[in-house]
Amino acid sequence: MTTNVETLEAEALQLSPQERSELIYRLVTSLETELGNSPGAIASAVKHARDVIEHDQWFRVQVSQALLEADDPNPSWATHDDAQENWSRKRAELVKRAESTA
């Protein structure tokens, strides 16, 4: 589905501003028809779509960064002791936060 959406987006961006405005109008009208013309439902659908897009963008950045780190010829390694100390500190912070909210 992502490929289809990306293809549609690329094609839509080739349209003139007037044509894109008409496309937006038609898409919103289709949402109104499917969601019962409820402004709340339409806003919710648009927010959900925005959240999905933002998460996808974030995820792609994370994967790209991880791949760059994996390909780094000079990685920075953490020792076992450093990792244990770091997690012990984080665990203590979480326990303290949980106790203060209880």
Summary of the structure (lengths in Angstrom):
residues: 102
radius of gyration: 23.1
end to end distance: 44.2
largest distance: 61.8
contacts: 185
relative contact order: 0.04
helix: 82%
strand: 0%
